[in-house]
């Protein structure tokens, strides 16, 4: 039984006979996309973990792409009706859109078990454990029988628009050079199944012989990594023409 952003108003804190609960089926998975408090944030979805596994994409409160200009959101590519619904309840409706996308991407939407979204954005909940990570959406039931805890909260990021699936990689870069410079480092991954766009790993003071770690939520599962493109830039014209390189780059897939 899959709960697509179960309602918060009139259901939050009620007995299990009234609302969705993991006792309702052999396996209950839940996607929370609009779990901010109803007052004052008008969140329609329930924040409480109520299934065998509960997914909180993007933290479960504010979905990427839902803060668009109202006019551009209403005049949507999918039509005025779809755009108007998204304007009124965009976060809430993301749950069924993620679910439908998950049917197309059976290896996508990996959820990482973590105490909170803030911790998910650090290195503590990466990569997947030995038994793997559940897939949010249609294929969540592949994880049935692997649940060890009472409630499992899972976090992941999604894209701003279809296709919503993203694949998470950890990238560690050790810089080489002679002088500190201010700027940013971008990385792009090339693999057997596709290539990513450039993703920023670090921004600020760049120190040679220092190691920097960042996460890439890639729009494609690159498969086996065959090449990494390293680009750095300082934010303004520097007459000394500083040079930086990458001594080492390590790429780790969250899935494997």
C-alpha positions in Angstrom: 0.0 0.0 0.0 1.5 3.3 -1.1 0.6 6.6 0.6 1.0 9.6 -1.7 1.4 12.5 0.7 -1.3 11.4 3.2 -3.4 14.4 4.4 -2.4 16.4 7.4 -5.6 18.5 8.2 -8.1 16.4 10.2 -5.8 13.3 10.2 -2.5 14.4 11.9 -2.4 12.8 15.4 -5.6 10.8 15.1 -6.0 7.1 16.0 -4.7 4.6 13.5 -8.3 3.6 12.6 -8.8 7.0 11.1 -5.6 7.6 9.2 -3.1 5.6 7.1 -0.9 3.3 9.3 1.5 0.5 8.7 -1.0 -1.9 10.2 -3.2 -1.4 7.2 -1.2 -3.7 4.9 1.7 -6.2 4.9 3.9 -3.4 3.5 3.1 0.3 3.6 5.4 2.9 1.9 4.8 6.6 2.1 6.0 9.6 0.1 5.9 12.9 2.1 6.1 16.0 -0.2 4.1 18.8 1.6 4.7 18.2 5.3 5.2 21.8 6.5 2.7 22.7 9.3 -0.7 23.6 7.9 -0.7 26.8 10.0 0.9 29.0 8.9 2.5 27.3 5.9 -0.6 25.6 4.4 1.1 22.2 4.3 -1.4 19.6 3.1 0.7 16.5 3.9 1.4 14.7 7.2 5.0 14.9 8.5 4.8 11.9 10.8 6.4 8.6 9.8 3.5 6.2 9.6 4.6 3.4 7.2 7.1 0.6 7.2 9.3 3.0 5.2 8.7 6.8 4.8 10.3 8.8 2.0 11.0 12.5 2.4 12.2 13.8 -1.0 14.0 17.1 -0.8 13.3 17.1 3.0 9.6 16.6 2.5 8.4 20.2 2.7 9.3 22.3 -0.3 9.8 20.6 -3.7 12.1 22.0 -6.4 10.3 23.7 -9.2 7.3 24.6 -6.9 8.4 28.1 -6.2 8.1 29.3 -9.8 6.5 32.5 -11.0 2.7 32.1 -10.7 2.1 33.1 -14.3 4.6 30.6 -15.7 3.3 27.9 -13.4 -0.4 28.4 -14.4 0.5 28.6 -18.1 2.1 25.1 -17.9 3.4 22.9 -20.7 0.9 20.3 -19.6 -2.0 22.7 -19.9 -3.8 25.5 -17.9 -5.7 23.0 -15.7 -2.5 21.1 -14.7 -0.7 24.4 -14.2 -3.5 25.9 -12.0 -3.5 22.7 -9.8 0.2 23.0 -9.4 0.0 26.7 -8.4 -2.5 25.8 -5.7 -1.0 22.5 -4.4 2.3 22.0 -6.2 4.2 20.3 -3.3 1.2 18.0 -2.5 0.8 16.9 -6.1 4.5 16.1 -6.6 3.9 12.8 -4.7 2.0 11.2 -7.6 4.3 12.7 -10.2 7.3 11.1 -8.4 5.4 7.8 -8.2 4.6 7.8 -11.9 8.2 8.7 -12.8 9.4 5.8 -10.6 7.7 3.3 -12.9 9.9 4.5 -15.8 13.1 4.5 -13.7 13.2 1.3 -11.6 16.8 2.0 -10.5 16.0 5.6 -9.6 14.8 7.5 -6.5 17.1 5.7 -4.0 16.2 6.7 -0.5 19.0 7.0 2.1 18.2 6.1 5.7 19.0 9.1 7.8 17.9 10.9 11.0 17.1 14.1 9.1 17.4 15.9 5.8 20.2 18.1 7.3 22.2 15.0 8.2 21.5 13.5 4.7 23.3 16.5 3.2 26.5 15.5 5.1 28.5 12.3 4.5 27.0 10.3 7.4 24.2 8.6 5.5 26.2 7.7 2.3 26.6 5.3 0.6 23.8 2.7 0.8 24.3 -0.1 3.4 25.1 -3.7 2.3 21.4 -4.6 1.9 20.9 -1.6 -0.4 18.6 1.4 -0.4 14.8 1.3 -1.1 13.5 2.9 -4.3 10.9 5.5 -3.6 7.6 4.8 -5.5 6.4 1.8 -7.5 9.3 -0.5 -6.7 9.5 0.3 -2.9 8.1 -3.2 -2.2 11.3 -4.8 -3.4 12.5 -3.8 0.1 9.7 -5.7 1.9 11.2 -8.1 4.5 14.4 -6.1 4.9 13.0 -3.6 7.5 14.6 -3.9 10.9 13.4 -0.8 12.7 9.9 0.4 13.7 10.1 3.4 11.4 12.6 4.1 8.6 12.9 7.6 7.4 14.5 7.9 3.9 15.8 11.0 2.2 16.7 11.9 -1.4 16.7 14.7 -3.9 14.7 15.1 -7.1 14.8 17.3 -10.2 12.8 20.4 -10.6 10.7 19.0 -13.5 10.2 15.7 -15.3 12.2 13.6 -15.4 12.4 13.8 -11.6 14.8 10.9 -10.9 18.4 11.8 -9.8 21.3 9.5 -9.0 23.6 10.5 -6.1 27.4 10.4 -6.3 30.1 11.5 -3.8 33.0 13.3 -5.4 36.3 14.0 -3.5 38.9 16.3 -5.1 42.4 17.0 -4.0 43.8 20.1 -5.6 47.3 20.8 -6.9 48.9 24.2 -7.5 51.1 26.8 -5.9 48.9 29.5 -4.5 45.5 29.9 -2.9 42.9 31.4 -5.2 39.2 32.3 -4.8 36.8 30.6 -7.2 34.8 27.4 -7.7 35.4 23.8 -8.9 32.9 22.1 -11.2 32.9 18.3 -12.0 31.1 16.5 -14.8 30.9 12.7 -15.0 31.1 10.5 -18.1 30.1 6.9 -18.1 29.0 3.8 -19.9 25.4 4.8 -19.7 25.5 8.6 -20.1 27.1 11.9 -19.1 26.2 14.6 -16.6 26.2 18.3 -16.8 28.7 20.3 -14.7 28.0 20.2 -11.0 29.7 22.6 -8.5 31.7 20.8 -5.8 33.1 23.7 -3.8 33.1 27.5 -4.0 35.3 30.0 -2.0 39.0 29.9 -1.2 40.7 27.0 -3.1 43.9 25.7 -1.4 46.4 23.5 -3.2 47.0 20.1 -1.4 43.6 20.4 0.3 40.8 17.9 -0.2 37.2 18.9 -0.9 34.1 16.7 -0.9 30.7 17.4 -2.5 27.7 15.5 -3.7 26.3 15.3 -7.2 22.7 14.5 -7.7 23.0 13.6 -11.3 20.2 13.7 -13.9 21.4 10.4 -15.4 22.7 7.1 -14.0 26.2 7.2 -15.7 26.9 3.5 -15.1 30.6 2.7 -15.0 32.5 6.0 -14.8 34.9 6.3 -17.7 36.0 9.9 -17.4 35.8 12.9 -15.1 35.9 16.4 -16.4 37.5 18.9 -13.9 37.0 22.6 -14.4 37.8 25.5 -12.1 37.4 29.2 -12.5 38.1 32.3 -10.4 35.3 34.8 -10.4 37.2 37.7 -11.8 40.1 38.5 -14.1 43.4 37.9 -12.3 46.5 39.3 -14.0 48.8 36.7 -12.4 46.9 33.9 -14.3 46.8 31.5 -11.3 46.8 27.8 -12.1 45.1 24.9 -10.3 44.8 21.2 -11.1 43.4 18.1 -9.6 45.9 15.7 -8.0 43.2 13.1 -7.4 39.5 12.8 -8.0 37.5 10.0 -6.4 33.9 9.2 -7.4 31.7 7.0 -5.3 28.2 5.8 -6.4 25.7 5.7 -3.6 24.0 2.7 -5.1 27.1 0.4 -5.3 
